[in-house]
Amino acid sequence: MSTTTTPTMPTTRPARRAVPRLGARTRKAVLSVHLAAMGTWLGMDVVLGILVATALRADGPTSAVMARAIGVFVGLPLVAAAVATLVSGIVLGLGSKYGLLRYWWVGVKLVLTVVLTVLVIVVLVPSVAELAAAAAASQEAGGAGSARFVFDRQLIYPPVVSTAALLFAAAISVIKPWGRRGRERGGR
C-alpha cells in the first residue's frame, strides 16, 4: 500500500498592526477634534491677517495696539491649536486605513502640518513676542514713543502662507488625490 501525501500549504496569518484601528465612535471623536483644531488654527490665521493688515495701514499708536493684540493670541493659543491639529492628525493616520505614509495625500498633509507647527513655535511666536514687547515699551514711553512705533512688515507672510497651506490640506482631505505610495498600490 502506498500512501500519498498531499503537500500542505503553510498557514500564514496576516501581519498584526502595530497600532490597532480606531473604532467608529473613537475615529469620529478624533476627527471632530482634528477638524475643530484645524478650524481654530485657520480662524486665528485669518484674525492675525486682519490685525497685521490693520497695523500696516495705521499710525504708530494704533500699530502698537495691534501688535499687543497679536501678542495676546499668537503665543499659547495658536501653539495649542497647531499641536492639537498635528497630534489628532497623527492619531487618525495611525488608527485608520489611510495610515501615516501609505497615501501620498496623507503624507503631504503630515509634512505641511509638521512644517507649519515648527514655524509657529520656532519663528512666529518669538517674533511676535519681541514685537509685542516693543509695542508695550513704546506705549509706556508715552505719546512720542508710540508715535514712532514701526510695525514689522514681515508679519504679513505667516497668516497668508499658513491660511493657504491649511486650506490646501483641507482640500486634499476631501479630494484624496494621488492614491497609494509605491509598492503598496496593488496590495491590501
Phi and psi in degrees as a GROMACS rama.xvg file:
@    title "Ramachandran Plot"
@    xaxis  label "Phi"
@    yaxis  label "Psi"
@TYPE xy
-107.378  136.667  SER-2
-106.853  130.251  THR-3
-103.349  135.197  THR-4
-108.696  137.155  THR-5
-94.6923  135.139  THR-6
-64.7626  136.835  PRO-7
-98.2705  139.118  THR-8
-81.0765  133.855  MET-9
-66.1326  137.488  PRO-10
-84.7727  124.431  THR-11
-114.257  134.781  THR-12
-91.7399  146.605  ARG-13
-63.9801  145.599  PRO-14
-60.8764  138.362  ALA-15
-79.2599  142.226  ARG-16
-72.7178  138.419  ARG-17
-65.5924  -36.6697  ALA-18
-118.976  125.737  VAL-19
-67.4347  152.461  PRO-20
-68.5097  150.18  ARG-21
-75.8483  142.657  LEU-22
-69.2947  166.326  GLY-23
-58.6628  -46.8577  ALA-24
-66.1676  -43.3098  ARG-25
-64.9621  -43.0476  THR-26
-60.5718  -42.4351  ARG-27
-65.4763  -37.6317  LYS-28
-66.0381  -45.6703  ALA-29
-66.5342  -39.0456  VAL-30
-62.4598  -39.6981  LEU-31
-62.8452  -42.863  SER-32
-62.3316  -43.331  VAL-33
-60.8892  -46.6882  HIS-34
-66.7822  -40.2261  LEU-35
-65.1021  -42.3318  ALA-36
-65.7879  -44.4059  ALA-37
-65.1616  -39.6283  MET-38
-64.0158  -38.7232  GLY-39
-63.8536  -45.8807  THR-40
-60.1368  -45.8949  TRP-41
-62.6001  -43.6377  LEU-42
-62.5594  -40.1585  GLY-43
-66.0244  -35.3144  MET-44
-63.9849  -40.08  ASP-45
-64.9183  -45.3175  VAL-46
-62.4755  -42.5433  VAL-47
-58.5486  -43.8483  LEU-48
-60.4126  -42.332  GLY-49
-65.6218  -44.1347  ILE-50
-65.4157  -40.0157  LEU-51
-65.4141  -45.0879  VAL-52
-62.1798  -40.1994  ALA-53
-64.588  -43.9453  THR-54
-63.8956  -36.9985  ALA-55
-69.9327  -26.3416  LEU-56
-93.2411  -10.315  ARG-57
-95.992  173.291  ALA-58
-79.6732  178.725  ASP-59
-56.1479  -51.2672  GLY-60
-62.9194  -40.3202  PRO-61
-69.1166  -38.6359  THR-62
-61.5177  -38.1656  SER-63
-64.9555  -40.9349  ALA-64
-64.1437  -42.5404  VAL-65
-63.0962  -40.5256  MET-66
-63.4392  -40.7694  ALA-67
-68.2882  -37.0679  ARG-68
-64.1792  -41.2567  ALA-69
-62.4066  -41.0161  ILE-70
-62.0081  -24.0537  GLY-71
-70.4136  -42.6322  VAL-72
-108.809  -8.46588  PHE-73
-79.3884  -18.0988  VAL-74
-72.1861  -112.556  GLY-75
-59.499  -43.7533  LEU-76
-60.4859  -42.7605  PRO-77
-70.4224  -39.8757  LEU-78
-61.9686  -42.4996  VAL-79
-61.9579  -42.9744  ALA-80
-65.0958  -41.4953  ALA-81
-65.6627  -46.3636  ALA-82
-67.0651  -39.6617  VAL-83
-63.5295  -38.4014  ALA-84
-63.6454  -46.1434  THR-85
-63.9877  -49.4681  LEU-86
-65.8612  -45.1047  VAL-87
-65.8171  -34.0183  SER-88
-65.6982  -39.8186  GLY-89
-65.4656  -43.1492  ILE-90
-61.5508  -43.1975  VAL-91
-62.5642  -43.1384  LEU-92
-63.3404  -45.3267  GLY-93
-69.3116  -31.2709  LEU-94
-100.143  11.9959  GLY-95
-127.004  174.284  SER-96
-68.8776  -16.9732  LYS-97
-78.1159  -27.1053  TYR-98
68.6157  176.784  GLY-99
-84.8126  -37.0722  LEU-100
-129.913  15.1244  LEU-101
-74.4654  -36.0645  ARG-102
-113.443  143.077  TYR-103
-58.9667  -44.7431  TRP-104
-63.7667  -33.9477  TRP-105
-70.0312  -42.0078  VAL-106
-61.806  -40.7889  GLY-107
-63.5726  -44.2197  VAL-108
-61.2489  -41.4441  LYS-109
-62.4184  -47.6661  LEU-110
-62.2772  -45.4947  VAL-111
-58.3297  -46.187  LEU-112
-66.9069  -40.9827  THR-113
-63.4673  -47.4217  VAL-114
-61.9597  -46.4452  VAL-115
-63.9693  -41.1997  LEU-116
-63.5474  -43.741  THR-117
-63.7968  -41.9326  VAL-118
-62.8005  -40.1828  LEU-119
-60.9405  -48.9422  VAL-120
-71.5726  -42.9169  ILE-121
-88.6555  -33.3675  VAL-122
-110.153  -54.7345  VAL-123
-67.2604  -50.6292  LEU-124
-59.6895  -48.4183  VAL-125
-62.9458  -38.3337  PRO-126
-63.0999  -44.3642  SER-127
-68.5033  -36.7716  VAL-128
-62.1118  -42.5439  ALA-129
-64.1401  -43.3965  GLU-130
-64.0534  -43.8577  LEU-131
-64.8486  -38.2749  ALA-132
-65.0981  -41.4052  ALA-133
-64.5645  -38.9338  ALA-134
-65.7557  -42.5916  ALA-135
-63.3614  -41.7935  ALA-136
-64.0856  -40.1306  ALA-137
-69.4808  -33.6033  SER-138
-70.7191  -37.6429  GLN-139
-69.4849  -26.097  GLU-140
-72.0602  -14.234  ALA-141
104.28  -171.214  GLY-142
-55.0723  -47.1782  GLY-143
-67.0359  -37.7835  ALA-144
-66.5139  -44.7278  GLY-145
-73.9545  -23.4448  SER-146
-69.2781  -26.3014  ALA-147
-92.7337  0.0481618  ARG-148
-63.0267  130.833  PHE-149
-116.099  123.829  VAL-150
-78.7975  141.965  PHE-151
-74.1082  112.778  ASP-152
-65.3492  -22.2329  ARG-153
-66.7185  -17.0949  GLN-154
-72.202  -4.99603  LEU-155
-72.844  -26.6448  ILE-156
-71.2916  -43.924  TYR-157
-56.1307  -47.6151  PRO-158
-68.3321  -31.0214  PRO-159
-70.2561  -49.3366  VAL-160
-65.7414  -46.5153  VAL-161
-65.0291  -42.6475  SER-162
-61.4109  -45.3946  THR-163
-62.7258  -43.1965  ALA-164
-66.6817  -41.2514  ALA-165
-67.2916  -38.6992  LEU-166
-66.1682  -38.3046  LEU-167
-62.9361  -44.26  PHE-168
-62.3115  -40.3431  ALA-169
-65.1516  -40.626  ALA-170
-64.6314  -43.8277  ALA-171
-73.1394  -19.1953  ILE-172
-67.9457  -31.872  SER-173
-84.9111  -44.7769  VAL-174
-76.1936  -35.6723  ILE-175
52.6051  60.2952  LYS-176
-77.9708  171.573  PRO-177
75.8618  -15.9043  TRP-178
69.0752  -159.403  GLY-179
-77.8747  157.038  ARG-180
-82.9198  149.409  ARG-181
24.846  -120.034  GLY-182
-68.0722  -14.0582  ARG-183
-86.1543  -0.86203  GLU-184
-57.9373  -47.3652  ARG-185
-87.1009  -17.505  GLY-186
-80.0049  -156.558  GLY-187
